[in-house]
Amino acid sequence: MTTLAIELEIPGAENVTVTDDTLSVDLSDGRTISVPTAWYPRLSHAEQKERENWKLIGGGHGIHWEDIDEDISVEGLLAGKSSGESQQSFKKWLKARESRIARHPT
């Protein structure tokens, strides 16, 4: 039996838009992929200013949000993977965030 191996080339991200409900990523192949922000609790809990503070990493293969310490890969988005962060880790992050906000309200 012969197996045909197909190499998939993952397109890079070119632009990112985050609203209260949706993360949309424009890809280098012309597609735009959109997923619910609920898939990424840190994005979901972020202020709009924090959501807009992103940068492309790995030549466009990932997106990083410095303010909320979130990284999302294009490959994961295309595969339909939501955040892999544990509930325990997220709760710890959220508690630290709430403490920071209480000390330094905007």
N, CA, C and O atoms as a GROMACS GRO file, in nm:
protein
  424
    1MET      N    1   0.085  -0.117   0.000
    1MET     CA    2   0.000   0.000   0.000
    1MET      C    3   0.089   0.123   0.000
    1MET      O    4   0.187   0.130   0.075
    2THR      N    5   0.056   0.219  -0.082
    2THR     CA    6   0.131   0.342  -0.092
    2THR      C    7   0.057   0.452  -0.017
    2THR      O    8  -0.065   0.466  -0.028
    3THR      N    9   0.132   0.528   0.059
    3THR     CA   10   0.073   0.640   0.132
    3THR      C   11   0.121   0.769   0.071
    3THR      O   12   0.240   0.788   0.048
    4LEU      N   13   0.030   0.857   0.044
    4LEU     CA   14   0.063   0.986  -0.013
    4LEU      C   15   0.073   1.087   0.100
    4LEU      O   16  -0.023   1.111   0.173
    5ALA      N   17   0.190   1.145   0.115
    5ALA     CA   18   0.209   1.246   0.218
    5ALA      C   19   0.180   1.383   0.159
    5ALA      O   20   0.233   1.420   0.054
    6ILE      N   21   0.096   1.456   0.226
    6ILE     CA   22   0.062   1.590   0.181
    6ILE      C   23   0.122   1.690   0.279
    6ILE      O   24   0.094   1.685   0.399
    7GLU      N   25   0.203   1.778   0.228
    7GLU     CA   26   0.259   1.882   0.313
    7GLU      C   27   0.168   2.002   0.309
    7GLU      O   28   0.136   2.054   0.202
    8LEU      N   29   0.126   2.045   0.423
    8LEU     CA   30   0.041   2.162   0.432
    8LEU      C   31   0.125   2.282   0.470
    8LEU      O   32   0.204   2.275   0.565
    9GLU      N   33   0.109   2.389   0.399
    9GLU     CA   34   0.178   2.512   0.434
    9GLU      C   35   0.080   2.599   0.511
    9GLU      O   36  -0.027   2.634   0.461
   10ILE      N   37   0.119   2.634   0.631
   10ILE     CA   38   0.034   2.718   0.715
   10ILE      C   39   0.057   2.863   0.676
   10ILE      O   40   0.170   2.911   0.680
   11PRO      N   41  -0.050   2.936   0.639
   11PRO     CA   42  -0.032   3.076   0.605
   11PRO      C   43   0.003   3.158   0.730
   11PRO      O   44  -0.024   3.115   0.842
   12GLY      N   45   0.061   3.272   0.708
   12GLY     CA   46   0.094   3.360   0.820
   12GLY      C   47  -0.018   3.458   0.847
   12GLY      O   48  -0.101   3.487   0.760
   13ALA      N   49  -0.019   3.510   0.968
   13ALA     CA   50  -0.113   3.616   1.004
   13ALA      C   51  -0.059   3.748   0.952
   13ALA      O   52   0.062   3.770   0.951
   14GLU      N   53  -0.149   3.835   0.910
   14GLU     CA   54  -0.109   3.967   0.862
   14GLU      C   55  -0.174   4.079   0.942
   14GLU      O   56  -0.115   4.187   0.957
   15ASN      N   57  -0.293   4.054   0.992
   15ASN     CA   58  -0.363   4.156   1.072
   15ASN      C   59  -0.455   4.085   1.171
   15ASN      O   60  -0.503   3.974   1.146
   16VAL      N   61  -0.479   4.152   1.282
   16VAL     CA   62  -0.560   4.094   1.389
   16VAL      C   63  -0.662   4.199   1.436
   16VAL      O   64  -0.629   4.316   1.454
   17THR      N   65  -0.785   4.154   1.456
   17THR     CA   66  -0.890   4.239   1.512
   17THR      C   67  -0.959   4.161   1.623
   17THR      O   68  -0.998   4.046   1.604
   18VAL      N   69  -0.974   4.225   1.739
   18VAL     CA   70  -1.041   4.159   1.851
   18VAL      C   71  -1.153   4.249   1.900
   18VAL      O   72  -1.130   4.366   1.933
   19THR      N   73  -1.274   4.194   1.906
   19THR     CA   74  -1.389   4.264   1.964
   19THR      C   75  -1.428   4.192   2.092
   19THR      O   76  -1.359   4.099   2.134
   20ASP      N   77  -1.535   4.234   2.154
   20ASP     CA   78  -1.583   4.164   2.275
   20ASP      C   79  -1.616   4.018   2.247
   20ASP      O   80  -1.602   3.933   2.334
   21ASP      N   81  -1.659   3.990   2.125
   21ASP     CA   82  -1.709   3.857   2.090
   21ASP      C   83  -1.620   3.775   1.998
   21ASP      O   84  -1.628   3.652   1.998
   22THR      N   85  -1.534   3.841   1.919
   22THR     CA   86  -1.467   3.772   1.810
   22THR      C   87  -1.320   3.809   1.796
   22THR      O   88  -1.282   3.925   1.808
   23LEU      N   89  -1.237   3.707   1.771
   23LEU     CA   90  -1.098   3.724   1.730
   23LEU      C   91  -1.095   3.693   1.581
   23LEU      O   92  -1.128   3.582   1.540
   24SER      N   93  -1.054   3.791   1.499
   24SER     CA   94  -1.044   3.772   1.354
   24SER      C   95  -0.900   3.794   1.313
   24SER      O   96  -0.836   3.891   1.352
   25VAL      N   97  -0.848   3.701   1.232
   25VAL     CA   98  -0.710   3.707   1.185
   25VAL      C   99  -0.710   3.699   1.034
   25VAL      O  100  -0.759   3.603   0.975
   26ASP      N  101  -0.654   3.803   0.970
   26ASP     CA  102  -0.637   3.804   0.825
   26ASP      C  103  -0.510   3.726   0.793
   26ASP      O  104  -0.404   3.754   0.849
   27LEU      N  105  -0.521   3.629   0.703
   27LEU     CA  106  -0.410   3.541   0.670
   27LEU      C  107  -0.345   3.580   0.537
   27LEU      O  108  -0.406   3.646   0.453
   28SER      N  109  -0.220   3.540   0.521
   28SER     CA  110  -0.142   3.574   0.401
   28SER      C  111  -0.198   3.512   0.274
   28SER      O  112  -0.162   3.556   0.165
   29ASP      N  113  -0.284   3.410   0.285
   29ASP     CA  114  -0.342   3.348   0.165
   29ASP      C  115  -0.476   3.410   0.126
   29ASP      O  116  -0.544   3.360   0.037
   30GLY      N  117  -0.512   3.520   0.193
   30GLY     CA  118  -0.635   3.590   0.158
   30GLY      C  119  -0.755   3.556   0.244
   30GLY      O  120  -0.856   3.626   0.238
   31ARG      N  121  -0.745   3.452   0.323
   31ARG     CA  122  -0.857   3.415   0.411
   31ARG      C  123  -0.856   3.499   0.538
   31ARG      O  124  -0.753   3.554   0.577
   32THR      N  125  -0.970   3.507   0.600
   32THR     CA  126  -0.983   3.563   0.735
   32THR      C  127  -1.049   3.455   0.819
   32THR      O  128  -1.154   3.402   0.782
   33ILE      N  129  -0.988   3.423   0.930
   33ILE     CA  130  -1.046   3.323   1.020
   33ILE      C  131  -1.095   3.396   1.145
   33ILE      O  132  -1.025   3.481   1.200
   34SER      N  133  -1.216   3.362   1.188
   34SER     CA  134  -1.275   3.424   1.306
   34SER      C  135  -1.319   3.316   1.404
   34SER      O  136  -1.378   3.215   1.366
   35VAL      N  137  -1.288   3.340   1.530
   35VAL     CA  138  -1.327   3.248   1.637
   35VAL      C  139  -1.381   3.330   1.753
   35VAL      O  140  -1.351   3.448   1.763
   36PRO      N  141  -1.460   3.269   1.840
   36PRO     CA  142  -1.512   3.342   1.956
   36PRO      C  143  -1.399   3.377   2.054
   36PRO      O  144  -1.311   3.295   2.079
   37THR      N  145  -1.402   3.497   2.109
   37THR     CA  146  -1.302   3.533   2.211
   37THR      C  147  -1.320   3.445   2.334
   37THR      O  148  -1.226   3.429   2.413
   38ALA      N  149  -1.437   3.388   2.353
   38ALA     CA  150  -1.461   3.298   2.467
   38ALA      C  151  -1.366   3.178   2.464
   38ALA      O  152  -1.344   3.116   2.568
   39TRP      N  153  -1.311   3.145   2.348
   39TRP     CA  154  -1.213   3.037   2.339
   39TRP      C  155  -1.085   3.072   2.411
   39TRP      O  156  -1.009   2.983   2.448
   40TYR      N  157  -1.061   3.200   2.431
   40TYR     CA  158  -0.938   3.250   2.492
   40TYR      C  159  -0.975   3.342   2.608
   40TYR      O  160  -0.989   3.462   2.589
   41PRO      N  161  -0.992   3.286   2.728
   41PRO     CA  162  -1.042   3.363   2.841
   41PRO      C  163  -0.963   3.491   2.870
   41PRO      O  164  -1.021   3.591   2.912
   42ARG      N  165  -0.832   3.489   2.850
   42ARG     CA  166  -0.755   3.611   2.876
   42ARG      C  167  -0.798   3.722   2.780
   42ARG      O  168  -0.810   3.838   2.822
   43LEU      N  169  -0.821   3.690   2.654
   43LEU     CA  170  -0.870   3.790   2.560
   43LEU      C  171  -1.010   3.835   2.597
   43LEU      O  172  -1.044   3.953   2.587
   44SER      N  173  -1.089   3.741   2.641
   44SER     CA  174  -1.227   3.770   2.680
   44SER      C  175  -1.233   3.867   2.797
   44SER      O  176  -1.324   3.950   2.804
   45HIS      N  177  -1.138   3.857   2.890
   45HIS     CA  178  -1.136   3.943   3.008
   45HIS      C  179  -1.053   4.070   2.988
   45HIS      O  180  -1.049   4.155   3.077
   46ALA      N  181  -0.988   4.084   2.874
   46ALA     CA  182  -0.902   4.199   2.850
   46ALA      C  183  -0.983   4.324   2.815
   46ALA      O  184  -1.094   4.315   2.762
   47GLU      N  185  -0.925   4.439   2.846
   47GLU     CA  186  -0.981   4.566   2.801
   47GLU      C  187  -0.952   4.581   2.652
   47GLU      O  188  -0.857   4.520   2.602
   48GLN      N  189  -1.031   4.660   2.581
   48GLN     CA  190  -1.011   4.678   2.438
   48GLN      C  191  -0.870   4.729   2.407
   48GLN      O  192  -0.808   4.687   2.310
   49LYS      N  193  -0.820   4.818   2.489
   49LYS     CA  194  -0.684   4.871   2.470
   49LYS      C  195  -0.581   4.758   2.475
   49LYS      O  196  -0.486   4.757   2.396
   50GLU      N  197  -0.599   4.663   2.566
   50GLU     CA  198  -0.509   4.548   2.577
   50GLU      C  199  -0.522   4.456   2.455
   50GLU      O  200  -0.423   4.402   2.407
   51ARG      N  201  -0.644   4.439   2.407
   51ARG     CA  202  -0.669   4.353   2.291
   51ARG      C  203  -0.602   4.409   2.166
   51ARG      O  204  -0.560   4.334   2.077
   52GLU      N  205  -0.593   4.540   2.159
   52GLU     CA  206  -0.534   4.606   2.042
   52GLU      C  207  -0.382   4.606   2.047
   52GLU      O  208  -0.318   4.638   1.947
   53ASN      N  209  -0.323   4.573   2.161
   53ASN     CA  210  -0.178   4.573   2.177
   53ASN      C  211  -0.121   4.434   2.148
   53ASN      O  212  -0.081   4.363   2.240
   54TRP      N  213  -0.120   4.396   2.022
   54TRP     CA  214  -0.071   4.266   1.980
   54TRP      C  215   0.048   4.284   1.885
   54TRP      O  216   0.068   4.392   1.829
   55LYS      N  217   0.125   4.177   1.869
   55LYS     CA  218   0.231   4.177   1.769
   55LYS      C  219   0.241   4.037   1.711
   55LYS      O  220   0.211   3.938   1.778
   56LEU      N  221   0.283   4.032   1.585
   56LEU     CA  222   0.304   3.903   1.519
   56LEU      C  223   0.437   3.847   1.564
   56LEU      O  224   0.535   3.920   1.578
   57ILE      N  225   0.440   3.716   1.587
   57ILE     CA  226   0.563   3.648   1.627
   57ILE      C  227   0.588   3.531   1.533
   57ILE      O  228   0.496   3.483   1.466
   58GLY      N  229   0.712   3.485   1.529
   58GLY     CA  230   0.745   3.369   1.447
   58GLY      C  231   0.716   3.389   1.300
   58GLY      O  232   0.668   3.297   1.232
   59GLY      N  233   0.743   3.508   1.249
   59GLY     CA  234   0.718   3.534   1.107
   59GLY      C  235   0.571   3.528   1.070
   59GLY      O  236   0.536   3.494   0.957
   60GLY      N  237   0.483   3.562   1.164
   60GLY     CA  238   0.339   3.562   1.138
   60GLY      C  239   0.271   3.431   1.172
   60GLY      O  240   0.152   3.416   1.148
   61HIS      N  241   0.346   3.336   1.228
   61HIS     CA  242   0.285   3.208   1.265
   61HIS      C  243   0.218   3.212   1.401
   61HIS      O  244   0.153   3.116   1.442
   62GLY      N  245   0.233   3.324   1.472
   62GLY     CA  246   0.169   3.339   1.601
   62GLY      C  247   0.140   3.485   1.630
   62GLY      O  248   0.190   3.575   1.564
   63ILE      N  249   0.057   3.506   1.732
   63ILE     CA  250   0.018   3.640   1.776
   63ILE      C  251   0.044   3.646   1.926
   63ILE      O  252   0.010   3.552   1.999
   64HIS      N  253   0.102   3.756   1.972
   64HIS     CA  254   0.134   3.773   2.114
   64HIS      C  255   0.070   3.901   2.165
   64HIS      O  256   0.078   4.006   2.100
   65TRP      N  257   0.006   3.892   2.281
   65TRP     CA  258  -0.049   4.007   2.352
   65TRP      C  259   0.031   4.024   2.480
   65TRP      O  260   0.013   3.949   2.576
   66GLU      N  261   0.118   4.123   2.482
   66GLU     CA  262   0.208   4.146   2.596
   66GLU      C  263   0.131   4.174   2.725
   66GLU      O  264   0.163   4.119   2.830
   67ASP      N  265   0.029   4.260   2.717
   67ASP     CA  266  -0.043   4.305   2.837
   67ASP      C  267  -0.113   4.193   2.913
   67ASP      O  268  -0.130   4.201   3.034
   68ILE      N  269  -0.152   4.089   2.841
   68ILE     CA  270  -0.225   3.979   2.905
   68ILE      C  271  -0.149   3.847   2.898
   68ILE      O  272  -0.202   3.743   2.937
   69ASP      N  273  -0.026   3.850   2.847
   69ASP     CA  274   0.060   3.733   2.836
   69ASP      C  275  -0.011   3.617   2.765
   69ASP      O  276  -0.019   3.506   2.817
   70GLU      N  277  -0.062   3.647   2.646
   70GLU     CA  278  -0.135   3.548   2.566
   70GLU      C  279  -0.064   3.528   2.432
   70GLU      O  280  -0.024   3.624   2.368
   71ASP      N  281  -0.050   3.403   2.392
   71ASP     CA  282   0.006   3.367   2.263
   71ASP      C  283  -0.090   3.271   2.194
   71ASP      O  284  -0.137   3.174   2.255
   72ILE      N  285  -0.120   3.299   2.067
   72ILE     CA  286  -0.209   3.213   1.990
   72ILE      C  287  -0.142   3.186   1.855
   72ILE      O  288  -0.094   3.278   1.789
   73SER      N  289  -0.140   3.060   1.816
   73SER     CA  290  -0.078   3.023   1.688
   73SER      C  291  -0.183   3.019   1.577
   73SER      O  292  -0.299   2.986   1.601
   74VAL      N  293  -0.139   3.053   1.457
   74VAL     CA  294  -0.227   3.042   1.340
   74VAL      C  295  -0.266   2.896   1.319
   74VAL      O  296  -0.381   2.866   1.287
   75GLU      N  297  -0.171   2.807   1.337
   75GLU     CA  298  -0.200   2.664   1.320
   75GLU      C  299  -0.312   2.620   1.414
   75GLU      O  300  -0.402   2.547   1.374
   76GLY      N  301  -0.305   2.664   1.540
   76GLY     CA  302  -0.410   2.630   1.637
   76GLY      C  303  -0.545   2.687   1.597
   76GLY      O  304  -0.648   2.621   1.612
   77LEU      N  305  -0.546   2.811   1.547
   77LEU     CA  306  -0.671   2.871   1.501
   77LEU      C  307  -0.731   2.790   1.387
   77LEU      O  308  -0.850   2.760   1.386
   78LEU      N  309  -0.646   2.755   1.289
   78LEU     CA  310  -0.694   2.678   1.174
   78LEU      C  311  -0.743   2.540   1.214
   78LEU      O  312  -0.833   2.484   1.150
   79ALA      N  313  -0.685   2.484   1.320
   79ALA     CA  314  -0.726   2.352   1.367
   79ALA      C  315  -0.849   2.359   1.459
   79ALA      O  316  -0.903   2.255   1.498
   80GLY      N  317  -0.892   2.481   1.493
   80GLY     CA  318  -1.009   2.497   1.579
   80GLY      C  319  -0.980   2.471   1.725
   80GLY      O  320  -1.070   2.432   1.800
   81LYS      N  321  -0.855   2.492   1.766
   81LYS     CA  322  -0.817   2.468   1.906
   81LYS      C  323  -0.840   2.593   1.990
   81LYS      O  324  -0.795   2.702   1.956
   82SER      N  325  -0.908   2.574   2.100
   82SER     CA  326  -0.926   2.684   2.194
   82SER      C  327  -0.806   2.685   2.290
   82SER      O  328  -0.714   2.605   2.277
   83SER      N  329  -0.809   2.776   2.385
   83SER     CA  330  -0.698   2.788   2.480
   83SER      C  331  -0.672   2.656   2.551
   83SER      O  332  -0.765   2.586   2.591
   84GLY      N  333  -0.545   2.624   2.566
   84GLY     CA  334  -0.507   2.503   2.638
   84GLY      C  335  -0.474   2.532   2.784
   84GLY      O  336  -0.428   2.444   2.856
   85GLU      N  337  -0.498   2.656   2.828
   85GLU     CA  338  -0.465   2.693   2.965
   85GLU      C  339  -0.559   2.623   3.064
   85GLU      O  340  -0.680   2.616   3.042
   86SER      N  341  -0.501   2.573   3.171
   86SER     CA  342  -0.583   2.506   3.272
   86SER      C  343  -0.668   2.607   3.348
   86SER      O  344  -0.635   2.726   3.353
   87GLN      N  345  -0.776   2.559   3.406
   87GLN     CA  346  -0.862   2.646   3.488
   87GLN      C  347  -0.784   2.703   3.605
   87GLN      O  348  -0.801   2.820   3.640
   88GLN      N  349  -0.699   2.621   3.664
   88GLN     CA  350  -0.619   2.665   3.778
   88GLN      C  351  -0.526   2.780   3.738
   88GLN      O  352  -0.516   2.879   3.810
   89SER      N  353  -0.459   2.767   3.625
   89SER     CA  354  -0.370   2.871   3.576
   89SER      C  355  -0.448   2.999   3.544
   89SER      O  356  -0.405   3.109   3.579
   90PHE      N  357  -0.563   2.984   3.478
   90PHE     CA  358  -0.642   3.102   3.444
   90PHE      C  359  -0.692   3.173   3.569
   90PHE      O  360  -0.688   3.296   3.577
   91LYS      N  361  -0.740   3.097   3.667
   91LYS     CA  362  -0.788   3.159   3.791
   91LYS      C  363  -0.677   3.234   3.862
   91LYS      O  364  -0.701   3.342   3.917
   92LYS      N  365  -0.557   3.178   3.862
   92LYS     CA  366  -0.441   3.246   3.923
   92LYS      C  367  -0.412   3.376   3.848
   92LYS      O  368  -0.388   3.480   3.911
   93TRP      N  369  -0.413   3.371   3.715
   93TRP     CA  370  -0.390   3.490   3.634
   93TRP      C  371  -0.497   3.595   3.661
   93TRP      O  372  -0.466   3.713   3.678
   94LEU      N  373  -0.623   3.553   3.665
   94LEU     CA  374  -0.735   3.645   3.685
   94LEU      C  375  -0.727   3.711   3.823
   94LEU      O  376  -0.753   3.831   3.837
   95LYS      N  377  -0.691   3.634   3.924
   95LYS     CA  378  -0.678   3.690   4.059
   95LYS      C  379  -0.566   3.794   4.064
   95LYS      O  380  -0.584   3.901   4.123
   96ALA      N  381  -0.452   3.765   4.003
   96ALA     CA  382  -0.341   3.860   3.998
   96ALA      C  383  -0.382   3.985   3.922
   96ALA      O  384  -0.346   4.096   3.960
   97ARG      N  385  -0.455   3.967   3.814
   97ARG     CA  386  -0.502   4.080   3.733
   97ARG      C  387  -0.596   4.168   3.814
   97ARG      O  388  -0.583   4.291   3.811
   98GLU      N  389  -0.689   4.108   3.884
   98GLU     CA  390  -0.784   4.185   3.965
   98GLU      C  391  -0.712   4.263   4.075
   98GLU      O  392  -0.750   4.376   4.105
   99SER      N  393  -0.609   4.203   4.134
   99SER     CA  394  -0.530   4.272   4.237
   99SER      C  395  -0.459   4.392   4.177
   99SER      O  396  -0.457   4.500   4.236
  100ARG      N  397  -0.400   4.374   4.059
  100ARG     CA  398  -0.329   4.483   3.991
  100ARG      C  399  -0.424   4.598   3.958
  100ARG      O  400  -0.390   4.714   3.978
  101ILE      N  401  -0.541   4.564   3.908
  101ILE     CA  402  -0.640   4.666   3.872
  101ILE      C  403  -0.688   4.740   3.995
  101ILE      O  404  -0.707   4.862   3.991
  102ALA      N  405  -0.707   4.668   4.105
  102ALA     CA  406  -0.752   4.734   4.229
  102ALA      C  407  -0.646   4.832   4.280
  102ALA      O  408  -0.679   4.938   4.334
  103ARG      N  409  -0.518   4.797   4.264
  103ARG     CA  410  -0.409   4.885   4.309
  103ARG      C  411  -0.387   5.003   4.216
  103ARG      O  412  -0.347   5.111   4.260
  104HIS      N  413  -0.414   4.982   4.087
  104HIS     CA  414  -0.386   5.086   3.987
  104HIS      C  415  -0.506   5.102   3.893
  104HIS      O  416  -0.496   5.068   3.775
  105PRO      N  417  -0.618   5.153   3.942
  105PRO     CA  418  -0.735   5.168   3.852
  105PRO      C  419  -0.704   5.268   3.740
  105PRO      O  420  -0.629   5.364   3.759
  106THR      N  421  -0.764   5.243   3.624
  106THR     CA  422  -0.740   5.332   3.508
  106THR      C  423  -0.826   5.454   3.510
  106THR      O  424  -0.818   5.537   3.420
   0.00000   0.00000   0.00000
